[in-house]
Amino acid sequence: MFKHTKELQYNAKPEAPDPLMARRLQESLGGQWGEMTGMMSYLTQGWSTVGNEKYRDLLLDTGTEEIGHVEMLATMIGHLLEDAPVNIQENVYQSGDPALAAVMSGMDPNQAVVSGLNASLNNPNGTPWNAGYTASSGNLLADMRYNVTRESMGRLQVTRLYHMTKDKGIRDMLSYLMARETQHQLQFIQAQEELEEKYGVVVPHGTQDLQHTEFSHTLMNFSEGEESKELVEGKTAKDGKPFEYESNPTAQGGKADMKPGPEEMRNTQEDKEKTVEEGRKIIESQKDMK
C-alpha cells in the first residue's frame, strides 16, 4: 500500500519562473537516468526480491523515496512555468499564441501543448520516458551494480543542472537531491560488496565451471596502443586470480562456412522474371475458366 502525504520531502519552489530551466529539469524527471527510472527500477527490483528481506526493504525504501523526488521535480517545474506563455508572448514573440510562443522561446513544446504548462514524463527534447530505461534482472548483485550506476548518472546530471542556474530555490532543491543520491550510491555500494563477499564477483555466481577458463582473465588488445596493459599487468582480479594481457589476440574460430539460402529467396533478376511469368500464367488460366 502507498499513502500520499501532502507535504513535499523537501523544498521545491524557485525564486522566479524560468521556462528554460523548467525544460532542462525534465531530464532529471523523465530522462534515461532520471527519478522516474530510479523509482520504477528500485520498486520493481524490490517486488521481485523474495527471501532477502534486508535488500527487499532497502529497495522499497529507496523506490518509494524516489516517488517523492518525482513529485518535487514536477512541483518545481510547475512553478518555473507559472505565467510562462504570457511573458514569452510579450517579450519574445508577439503572436498571441502561447504554444507557438513557447516553441519560439526554446521552451519544451510538450509543456505548453500537451501538459498545459506542467511537468511531463519526457526528457527536454520531448522523448517520452519508457520502461526500457529500467533494470530488474532478478539477480540482486547485477541490480545493485546497475543501481550504483543509475545514482551516479543521476547525481552527475543534477550537479550539471545546479551550475546552469543562479536561482537559490532551484539550487536548494538540487543540493538536497545531490545529498540523497550520494546516500543512495553509498548504500547500493554497501549492498553490492556484501553480495560479492557472499556469492563472488561474477554474475551469475556458481557458473565458472561452464566457461572456457583459459579466456576468463585475459585482457585482449583489440585497439591500437597498449596503454590498457597498465591496468592489469602484475595485478590480481577481485576473484583472487591473476590477470593476463594478450598483445596480439589470435582468431580462435575457423572461417565461416555457410550454405547459401534457397535460390528463390535471393531476389535475383532471373527469379523475378520467373515469378512474373508464373503470375501471367495464373491470370491467363483464370480468364480461360471464365
C-alpha positions as CSV (number, residue, x, y, z in Angstrom):
1,M,0.0,0.0,0.0
2,F,1.2,3.5,-0.8
3,K,-0.1,6.5,1.0
4,H,0.5,10.1,-0.2
5,T,1.5,12.8,2.2
6,K,0.7,16.3,1.1
7,E,4.0,17.8,2.4
8,L,6.9,17.5,0.0
9,Q,10.0,15.6,1.1
10,Y,12.0,18.9,0.6
11,N,11.5,22.4,-0.7
12,A,10.7,22.7,-4.4
13,K,10.0,26.4,-5.1
14,P,12.2,28.7,-7.2
15,E,12.7,32.4,-6.7
16,A,11.2,33.2,-10.1
17,P,9.7,31.5,-13.1
18,D,12.1,30.3,-15.7
19,P,10.7,28.2,-18.6
20,L,14.1,27.3,-20.0
21,M,15.2,25.8,-16.7
22,A,11.9,24.0,-16.5
23,R,12.8,22.3,-19.8
24,R,16.3,21.4,-18.5
25,L,14.9,19.8,-15.3
26,Q,12.8,17.5,-17.5
27,E,16.0,15.4,-17.9
28,S,16.1,14.6,-14.1
29,L,12.4,13.8,-14.2
30,G,11.8,11.8,-17.4
31,G,15.2,11.2,-18.9
32,Q,17.1,7.9,-19.1
33,W,18.8,8.3,-15.7
34,G,16.1,10.5,-14.0
35,E,14.0,9.9,-11.0
36,M,11.3,8.0,-12.9
37,T,13.9,5.5,-13.8
38,G,15.1,5.1,-10.3
39,M,11.6,4.9,-8.9
40,M,10.4,2.1,-11.2
41,S,13.7,0.2,-11.2
42,Y,14.0,0.0,-7.4
43,L,10.3,-0.7,-6.8
44,T,10.3,-3.5,-9.4
45,Q,13.5,-5.0,-8.0
46,G,12.1,-4.9,-4.5
47,W,8.8,-6.5,-5.5
48,S,10.9,-9.3,-7.2
49,T,13.1,-9.9,-4.2
50,V,11.9,-12.8,-2.1
51,G,13.9,-14.4,0.8
52,N,16.3,-11.5,1.2
53,E,14.2,-9.1,3.3
54,K,17.1,-6.8,4.1
55,Y,17.7,-6.0,0.4
56,R,14.0,-6.0,-0.4
57,D,13.4,-3.4,2.3
58,L,16.3,-1.3,1.1
59,L,15.0,-1.3,-2.5
60,L,11.4,-0.5,-1.4
61,D,12.6,2.3,0.9
62,T,14.5,3.9,-1.9
63,G,12.0,3.3,-4.6
64,T,9.3,4.9,-2.5
65,E,11.5,7.9,-1.7
66,E,12.0,8.4,-5.5
67,I,8.3,8.8,-5.9
68,G,8.7,11.9,-3.6
69,H,11.6,13.1,-5.8
70,V,9.4,12.8,-8.9
71,E,6.8,15.0,-7.1
72,M,9.4,17.5,-6.1
73,L,10.7,17.9,-9.6
74,A,7.2,18.1,-11.0
75,T,6.3,20.8,-8.5
76,M,9.4,22.8,-9.2
77,I,8.8,22.6,-13.0
78,G,5.2,23.7,-12.5
79,H,6.4,26.8,-10.5
80,L,9.0,27.6,-13.2
81,L,6.3,27.6,-15.8
82,E,3.9,29.9,-14.0
83,D,2.8,32.6,-16.4
84,A,5.4,31.5,-18.9
85,P,3.3,31.9,-22.0
86,V,2.3,35.5,-21.1
87,N,5.9,36.5,-20.6
88,I,7.1,34.9,-23.7
89,Q,4.3,36.3,-25.7
90,E,5.1,39.8,-24.6
91,N,8.9,39.6,-24.7
92,V,9.8,37.1,-27.4
93,Y,7.1,36.5,-30.0
94,Q,4.1,38.8,-30.4
95,S,1.8,36.2,-31.8
96,G,-1.0,35.8,-29.3
97,D,-0.4,32.0,-29.5
98,P,1.1,30.7,-26.2
99,A,2.0,27.4,-27.8
100,L,3.8,28.9,-30.7
101,A,5.5,31.4,-28.4
102,A,6.7,28.6,-26.2
103,V,8.3,26.8,-29.2
104,M,10.0,30.0,-30.4
105,S,11.4,30.8,-27.0
106,G,13.2,27.4,-26.5
107,M,10.6,26.1,-24.0
108,D,9.7,22.5,-24.1
109,P,6.7,22.4,-26.5
110,N,5.2,19.4,-24.6
111,Q,4.9,21.6,-21.5
112,A,2.8,24.1,-23.5
113,V,1.0,22.0,-26.0
114,V,0.5,18.6,-24.2
115,S,0.8,19.2,-20.4
116,G,-0.8,22.6,-20.0
117,L,2.2,24.3,-18.5
118,N,3.0,21.4,-16.2
119,A,5.8,18.8,-16.0
120,S,5.5,15.8,-18.3
121,L,7.1,12.4,-18.4
122,N,9.7,13.1,-21.1
123,N,13.2,14.4,-21.5
124,P,13.9,18.0,-22.5
125,N,13.6,17.1,-26.2
126,G,10.2,15.6,-25.8
127,T,11.2,11.9,-25.9
128,P,8.8,10.0,-23.6
129,W,10.1,8.2,-20.6
130,N,10.0,4.4,-21.1
131,A,10.4,1.3,-19.1
132,G,13.4,0.3,-21.3
133,Y,15.5,2.6,-19.1
134,T,14.9,0.4,-16.0
135,A,16.6,-2.8,-14.8
136,S,15.2,-5.6,-12.8
137,S,17.0,-8.8,-13.6
138,G,16.1,-11.0,-10.6
139,N,19.8,-11.1,-9.7
140,L,20.5,-8.9,-6.7
141,L,24.2,-8.3,-7.4
142,A,23.5,-7.3,-11.1
143,D,20.7,-5.0,-10.0
144,M,22.8,-3.3,-7.2
145,R,25.6,-2.6,-9.7
146,Y,23.0,-1.1,-12.0
147,N,21.6,1.0,-9.1
148,V,25.1,2.4,-8.4
149,T,25.4,3.5,-12.0
150,R,21.8,5.0,-12.0
151,E,22.5,7.1,-8.9
152,S,26.0,8.1,-10.2
153,M,24.5,9.3,-13.5
154,G,21.6,11.0,-11.8
155,R,23.9,12.9,-9.4
156,L,26.1,13.9,-12.3
157,Q,23.2,15.4,-14.2
158,V,21.8,17.1,-11.1
159,T,25.2,18.7,-10.5
160,R,25.4,20.0,-14.0
161,L,21.9,21.4,-13.7
162,Y,23.0,23.1,-10.5
163,H,25.6,25.1,-12.4
164,M,23.0,26.1,-15.1
165,T,21.1,28.4,-12.7
166,K,21.7,31.0,-10.1
167,D,18.2,30.7,-8.7
168,K,18.6,29.9,-4.9
169,G,15.4,28.0,-4.7
170,I,16.3,25.6,-7.6
171,R,19.9,25.2,-6.2
172,D,18.5,24.4,-2.8
173,M,16.4,21.6,-4.1
174,L,19.2,20.3,-6.3
175,S,21.6,20.3,-3.4
176,Y,19.2,18.1,-1.5
177,L,18.9,15.7,-4.4
178,M,22.7,15.6,-4.7
179,A,22.9,14.6,-1.0
180,R,20.2,11.9,-1.3
181,E,21.9,10.5,-4.4
182,T,25.2,10.4,-2.5
183,Q,23.5,8.3,0.2
184,H,21.9,6.0,-2.4
185,Q,25.2,5.4,-4.2
186,L,26.9,4.5,-0.8
187,Q,24.1,2.2,0.3
188,F,24.0,0.3,-3.0
189,I,27.8,0.0,-3.0
190,Q,27.5,-1.4,0.5
191,A,24.9,-3.9,-0.6
192,Q,26.9,-4.8,-3.7
193,E,30.0,-5.5,-1.6
194,E,28.1,-7.7,0.8
195,L,26.6,-9.7,-2.1
196,E,30.1,-10.1,-3.7
197,E,31.5,-11.4,-0.5
198,K,28.7,-13.9,-0.2
199,Y,28.4,-15.1,-3.8
200,G,31.5,-13.9,-5.6
201,V,32.1,-11.1,-8.0
202,V,31.0,-12.7,-11.3
203,V,27.3,-12.6,-12.3
204,P,25.7,-15.1,-12.2
205,H,27.5,-16.9,-9.4
206,G,28.3,-20.7,-9.5
207,T,28.8,-20.8,-13.2
208,Q,32.5,-20.6,-13.6
209,D,32.8,-24.3,-14.5
210,L,30.6,-23.7,-17.5
211,Q,33.1,-21.2,-19.2
212,H,36.4,-21.6,-21.0
213,T,38.5,-20.6,-18.1
214,E,41.6,-20.0,-20.2
215,F,39.9,-16.9,-21.6
216,S,38.3,-15.6,-18.4
217,H,41.2,-13.4,-17.0
218,T,42.9,-12.1,-20.2
219,L,42.7,-8.5,-21.4
220,M,42.9,-8.7,-25.2
221,N,44.5,-5.8,-27.0
222,F,42.0,-5.2,-29.8
223,S,42.7,-1.5,-30.3
224,E,45.8,0.4,-31.3
225,G,48.2,1.0,-28.4
226,E,48.9,-0.9,-25.2
227,E,48.0,1.7,-22.6
228,S,45.4,-0.6,-21.1
229,K,48.1,-3.1,-20.1
230,E,49.0,-0.9,-17.2
231,L,45.6,-1.7,-15.6
232,V,46.1,-5.4,-15.4
233,E,49.9,-6.1,-15.6
234,G,51.0,-7.8,-12.4
235,K,47.6,-7.4,-10.9
236,T,45.2,-9.9,-9.3
237,A,41.5,-9.8,-10.1
238,K,38.9,-9.3,-7.4
239,D,38.2,-13.1,-7.5
240,G,41.8,-13.8,-6.5
241,K,43.1,-14.9,-9.9
242,P,45.9,-13.2,-11.8
243,F,45.2,-11.1,-14.8
244,E,47.0,-11.7,-18.1
245,Y,47.5,-9.5,-21.1
246,E,47.5,-10.6,-24.8
247,S,49.2,-8.1,-27.1
248,N,48.2,-9.8,-30.4
249,P,45.0,-11.8,-30.0
250,T,44.5,-14.6,-32.5
251,A,41.3,-15.8,-34.1
252,Q,40.1,-18.9,-32.3
253,G,37.5,-20.0,-34.8
254,G,37.7,-21.1,-38.4
255,K,36.4,-19.3,-41.4
256,A,32.6,-19.2,-41.6
257,D,31.3,-22.0,-43.8
258,M,27.6,-21.4,-44.5
259,K,25.3,-22.7,-47.2
260,P,23.6,-20.2,-49.4
261,G,19.8,-19.7,-48.9
262,P,17.4,-21.1,-51.4
263,E,17.7,-19.6,-54.9
264,E,14.2,-18.4,-55.0
265,M,14.7,-16.4,-51.8
266,R,17.6,-14.3,-53.2
267,N,15.5,-12.0,-55.4
268,T,17.8,-12.3,-58.5
269,Q,16.6,-10.8,-61.7
270,E,16.1,-14.3,-63.1
271,D,13.9,-15.2,-60.1
272,K,11.8,-12.1,-60.6
273,E,11.3,-12.8,-64.2
274,K,10.2,-16.4,-63.4
275,T,7.8,-15.1,-60.8
276,V,6.3,-12.6,-63.2
277,E,5.9,-15.3,-65.9
278,E,4.2,-17.7,-63.4
279,G,1.9,-14.9,-62.4
280,R,0.9,-14.3,-66.0
281,K,0.1,-18.0,-66.5
282,I,-2.2,-17.9,-63.4
283,I,-4.1,-14.9,-64.7
284,E,-4.5,-16.5,-68.2
285,S,-5.8,-19.7,-66.7
286,Q,-8.3,-17.8,-64.6
287,K,-9.5,-16.0,-67.8
288,D,-9.9,-19.3,-69.6
289,M,-12.0,-20.6,-66.7
290,K,-14.4,-17.7,-67.0
